[in-house]
Amino acid sequence: MNRLSDFFKSSRSQKRLHLTGIDPCCHDAKQIGDVALKAARGGTDGFLLGGSDGVSSFMVEQFAGAMAKALKAEFSDAARPPIILFPSSAETGLAKSADGVLFLSVLNSSDVRFIVREQMKAAPFLARAGLEAAGCAMILMEPGGTVGRVTRADLLRAEDVKSAMGYAATAQAFGFGLCYINAGSGSEKPVSPKVIKAVSETVDIPLIIGGGLVDAEKVRAAMEAGADIVVTGSAVERTNDIESAVKALTDVAHSFSPKGA
């Protein structure tokens, strides 16, 4: 049950990581196994499965099952990219076909439900579902996208370095194993390199960056600034050549040495 913890820690010691975001509302359930397989062949290190709006527990279980079946047919257990749930509620955080769950607390939400109450509902059932939880503090930046709207986040301004550092330091002090700074899926403006650099120099837990990383240039900028892990979703939503599109991003992410190496 330590696979997920070791996986995220490896971003600081072995190689920086690329995760492919899979929103069930943006894909055909009949094709998702093939999508996952092509992304894995392109070098993605893992999958974040979920979404902020319109996703049901049935959809998450259906997608996780199809993805797991396709990946297990080609990859050994040791080499298979993990399927990690990215929940919007207690229901979408439980799917037995997944490997684990990014157990999120949105620190700058104005609604206690997204800080701790949805998590409280799901936590007692994680072990029964065979899911390892990776405690992760999320900080939402402008423009925030759907996740910012749904979680009622008090979005940080794009250049608000001081607040981002404060929230990240708070996450580490609370004992979170991960910090995720997110500008929102499909954002036209990714997290500022100034913010990434400042936070990276403030905390020593793995730093995940997502939102608006639509091409290799933006992934490179995030990695140069200090991201340990990047999340991209558009690469598998807007192309017919998924393997090549993902490879262009993973080649960049993997070209950076981990900070602890």
DOBA-137867 format. One record per residue (C-alpha): residue number from 1; x negated, y, z negated; residue in one letter. Coordinates in Angstrom, 1 decimal, decimal comma, always signed. Example, Ala and Ser with C-alpha at 12.3 -4.5 7.8 and 13.67 -1.06 7.14 Angstrom:
2
i:east:north:up:aa
1:-12,3:-4,5:-7,8:a
2:-13,7:-1,1:-7,1:s
//
This chain:
261
i:east:north:up:aa
1:+0,0:+0,0:+0,0:m
2:-3,0:+2,3:+0,3:n
3:-3,2:+2,4:+4,0:r
4:-1,5:+5,8:+4,4:l
5:-3,6:+7,4:+1,7:s
6:-6,8:+6,1:+3,3:d
7:-5,6:+7,1:+6,7:f
8:-5,3:+10,8:+5,7:f
9:-8,5:+10,8:+3,7:k
10:-10,3:+9,5:+6,8:s
11:-9,8:+12,9:+8,4:s
12:-12,4:+14,3:+6,0:r
13:-14,9:+11,5:+6,2:s
14:-14,6:+9,6:+9,5:q
15:-12,9:+11,6:+12,2:k
16:-10,4:+14,4:+12,5:r
17:-7,0:+13,2:+13,5:l
18:-4,3:+13,9:+16,1:h
19:-0,7:+13,0:+15,3:l
20:+2,1:+12,8:+17,9:t
21:+5,4:+14,3:+16,7:g
22:+8,5:+12,3:+17,8:i
23:+11,8:+14,0:+17,4:d
24:+14,6:+11,5:+18,1:p
25:+16,8:+14,3:+19,5:c
26:+14,2:+14,9:+22,2:c
27:+13,8:+11,3:+23,5:h
28:+15,7:+8,4:+24,9:d
29:+15,9:+5,6:+22,4:a
30:+15,6:+3,1:+25,2:k
31:+12,3:+4,6:+26,3:q
32:+10,7:+5,4:+23,0:i
33:+8,7:+2,2:+22,7:g
34:+7,0:+3,0:+26,1:d
35:+6,4:+6,6:+25,0:v
36:+4,7:+5,5:+21,8:a
37:+2,6:+2,9:+23,6:l
38:+1,4:+5,5:+26,2:k
39:+0,6:+8,0:+23,4:a
40:-1,4:+5,3:+21,6:a
41:-3,3:+4,4:+24,7:r
42:-4,1:+8,2:+25,0:g
43:-5,8:+8,0:+21,6:g
44:-3,3:+9,5:+19,2:t
45:-4,1:+8,4:+15,7:d
46:-0,5:+8,2:+14,4:g
47:+3,1:+9,3:+14,7:f
48:+5,3:+11,7:+12,8:l
49:+8,8:+10,5:+13,3:l
50:+11,7:+12,8:+12,4:g
51:+13,3:+16,2:+13,0:g
52:+14,9:+19,0:+11,2:s
53:+18,3:+19,1:+12,7:d
54:+20,7:+16,5:+14,2:g
55:+18,7:+13,4:+13,2:v
56:+20,5:+10,6:+11,4:s
57:+19,2:+7,7:+9,4:s
58:+20,4:+5,3:+12,1:f
59:+18,4:+7,2:+14,7:m
60:+15,2:+7,1:+12,6:v
61:+15,5:+3,4:+11,9:e
62:+16,3:+2,7:+15,6:q
63:+13,3:+4,7:+16,8:f
64:+10,9:+3,3:+14,2:a
65:+11,9:-0,2:+15,0:g
66:+11,4:+0,2:+18,8:a
67:+8,1:+2,0:+18,3:m
68:+6,7:-0,6:+15,9:a
69:+7,7:-3,5:+18,2:k
70:+6,0:-1,9:+21,2:a
71:+2,8:-1,0:+19,3:l
72:+2,5:-4,4:+17,5:k
73:+2,6:-6,1:+20,9:a
74:-0,6:-4,4:+22,0:e
75:-2,5:-3,4:+18,8:f
76:-3,7:-5,3:+15,8:s
77:-2,4:-4,2:+12,4:d
78:-5,8:-2,6:+11,7:a
79:-5,9:-0,7:+15,0:a
80:-2,2:+0,2:+15,3:r
81:-1,4:+3,9:+14,8:p
82:+0,9:+4,3:+11,8:p
83:+4,5:+5,4:+12,1:i
84:+5,0:+8,0:+9,4:i
85:+8,4:+9,5:+8,6:l
86:+8,8:+13,2:+8,8:f
87:+12,1:+13,6:+6,9:p
88:+14,7:+16,3:+6,9:s
89:+16,7:+14,7:+4,1:s
90:+16,6:+11,7:+1,7:a
91:+18,4:+9,6:+4,3:e
92:+16,0:+10,3:+7,1:t
93:+13,1:+9,6:+4,7:g
94:+13,9:+5,9:+4,4:l
95:+13,3:+3,5:+7,3:a
96:+11,9:+0,0:+6,7:k
97:+10,3:-0,2:+10,1:s
98:+8,0:+2,7:+9,4:a
99:+4,7:+2,5:+7,6:d
100:+5,2:+5,3:+5,2:g
101:+6,6:+8,8:+4,7:v
102:+5,1:+12,3:+4,6:l
103:+6,7:+13,1:+1,3:f
104:+7,2:+16,8:+1,8:l
105:+7,9:+19,7:-0,5:s
106:+8,4:+23,0:+1,4:v
107:+6,8:+25,4:-1,1:l
108:+8,1:+28,6:+0,4:n
109:+11,7:+27,4:+0,7:s
110:+14,3:+29,6:-1,0:s
111:+16,4:+26,5:-1,6:d
112:+15,4:+24,1:-4,4:v
113:+16,9:+21,2:-2,4:r
114:+13,9:+21,3:+0,0:f
115:+11,3:+21,8:-2,8:i
116:+12,3:+18,8:-4,9:v
117:+16,0:+17,7:-4,9:r
118:+16,1:+15,7:-1,6:e
119:+12,8:+14,1:-2,6:q
120:+14,3:+13,2:-6,0:m
121:+17,1:+11,3:-4,2:k
122:+14,8:+9,2:-2,0:a
123:+11,8:+8,5:-4,4:a
124:+13,3:+5,7:-6,4:p
125:+13,9:+3,7:-3,2:f
126:+10,6:+4,1:-1,4:l
127:+9,0:+1,0:-2,9:a
128:+12,0:-1,1:-2,2:r
129:+11,8:+0,0:+1,5:a
130:+8,1:-0,9:+1,6:g
131:+7,2:+2,7:+2,3:l
132:+4,0:+4,4:+1,0:e
133:+4,5:+8,1:+0,2:a
134:+1,9:+10,7:+1,1:a
135:+2,5:+13,7:-1,1:g
136:+2,4:+16,8:+1,2:c
137:+3,0:+20,5:+0,5:a
138:+4,3:+22,4:+3,5:m
139:+3,9:+26,1:+4,1:i
140:+6,0:+27,6:+6,8:l
141:+4,8:+30,5:+8,9:m
142:+6,6:+32,7:+11,3:e
143:+8,4:+32,1:+13,7:p
144:+9,2:+28,9:+11,8:g
145:+11,5:+27,3:+14,4:g
146:+14,2:+24,9:+13,4:t
147:+12,4:+23,6:+10,3:v
148:+12,2:+27,2:+9,0:g
149:+15,8:+27,8:+9,5:r
150:+17,1:+24,5:+8,1:v
151:+14,9:+24,7:+5,0:t
152:+15,8:+28,3:+4,4:r
153:+12,1:+29,2:+4,2:a
154:+10,9:+32,6:+3,2:d
155:+8,6:+32,5:+6,2:l
156:+5,1:+33,9:+5,8:l
157:+4,0:+36,6:+8,3:r
158:+1,7:+35,3:+11,0:a
159:-1,3:+37,1:+9,5:e
160:-0,5:+36,7:+5,8:d
161:-3,7:+35,1:+4,8:v
162:-3,4:+35,9:+1,1:k
163:+0,0:+34,2:+0,6:s
164:-1,1:+31,2:+2,7:a
165:-4,2:+30,8:+0,5:m
166:-2,1:+31,1:-2,6:g
167:+0,4:+28,5:-1,6:y
168:-2,4:+26,1:-0,5:a
169:-4,3:+26,5:-3,7:a
170:-1,1:+25,9:-5,7:t
171:-0,5:+22,7:-3,7:a
172:-4,0:+21,4:-4,6:q
173:-3,6:+22,5:-8,2:a
174:-0,3:+20,5:-8,4:f
175:-2,1:+17,5:-7,1:g
176:-0,7:+17,2:-3,6:f
177:-2,9:+15,1:-1,4:g
178:-2,2:+17,1:+1,8:l
179:-1,4:+20,6:+2,9:c
180:+0,6:+21,2:+6,1:y
181:+0,9:+24,7:+7,6:i
182:+3,6:+24,7:+10,2:n
183:+4,7:+27,5:+12,6:a
184:+7,7:+25,4:+13,8:g
185:+8,1:+22,9:+16,6:s
186:+7,9:+24,6:+20,0:g
187:+6,7:+27,9:+18,5:s
188:+5,3:+30,3:+21,0:e
189:+2,7:+31,3:+18,5:k
190:+0,7:+28,7:+16,6:p
191:-0,7:+29,2:+13,1:v
192:-3,4:+32,0:+13,2:s
193:-7,0:+30,8:+13,2:p
194:-7,6:+33,4:+10,4:k
195:-5,0:+31,7:+8,2:v
196:-6,4:+28,2:+9,0:i
197:-10,0:+29,3:+8,2:k
198:-9,1:+31,0:+5,0:a
199:-7,1:+28,1:+3,7:v
200:-9,7:+25,6:+4,8:s
201:-12,3:+27,4:+2,8:e
202:-9,9:+27,6:-0,2:t
203:-8,9:+23,9:-0,6:v
204:-10,6:+20,6:-0,2:d
205:-7,6:+18,4:+0,6:i
206:-6,8:+17,5:+4,2:p
207:-5,3:+20,4:+6,1:l
208:-2,6:+19,6:+8,7:i
209:-1,7:+22,2:+11,3:i
210:+1,4:+22,1:+13,5:g
211:+3,7:+24,2:+15,7:g
212:+2,8:+25,7:+19,0:g
213:-0,2:+23,5:+19,7:l
214:+0,9:+22,9:+23,3:v
215:-2,4:+22,6:+25,0:d
216:-6,1:+21,6:+24,5:a
217:-7,2:+25,2:+24,1:e
218:-4,8:+25,8:+21,1:k
219:-5,9:+22,4:+19,6:v
220:-9,5:+23,5:+19,9:r
221:-8,8:+26,8:+18,2:a
222:-7,1:+25,1:+15,3:a
223:-10,0:+22,6:+14,9:m
224:-12,6:+25,3:+15,1:e
225:-10,9:+27,2:+12,4:a
226:-10,9:+24,2:+10,1:g
227:-7,9:+22,0:+10,7:a
228:-8,5:+18,4:+9,7:d
229:-5,3:+17,1:+11,4:i
230:-3,2:+18,5:+14,2:v
231:+0,3:+17,6:+15,2:v
232:+1,6:+18,0:+18,7:t
233:+5,1:+17,0:+20,1:g
234:+5,4:+18,8:+23,4:s
235:+2,7:+16,7:+25,0:a
236:+5,0:+13,7:+25,1:v
237:+8,2:+15,6:+25,8:e
238:+7,2:+17,7:+28,9:r
239:+5,2:+15,3:+31,1:t
240:+5,6:+12,2:+33,1:n
241:+1,9:+11,2:+32,4:d
242:+2,0:+10,9:+28,7:i
243:-1,2:+9,0:+28,3:e
244:-3,3:+11,6:+30,1:s
245:-1,5:+14,5:+28,4:a
246:-2,2:+13,0:+24,9:v
247:-5,8:+12,1:+25,9:k
248:-6,5:+15,7:+26,8:a
249:-5,6:+16,7:+23,2:l
250:-7,2:+13,8:+21,4:t
251:-10,4:+14,2:+23,2:d
252:-10,6:+17,7:+21,8:v
253:-9,5:+16,8:+18,3:a
254:-12,0:+13,9:+18,1:h
255:-14,9:+16,0:+19,4:s
256:-15,1:+17,8:+16,0:f
257:-17,0:+16,2:+13,2:s
258:-15,1:+15,8:+9,9:p
259:-16,0:+18,3:+7,2:k
260:-17,1:+15,7:+4,8:g
261:-19,4:+13,8:+7,2:a
//
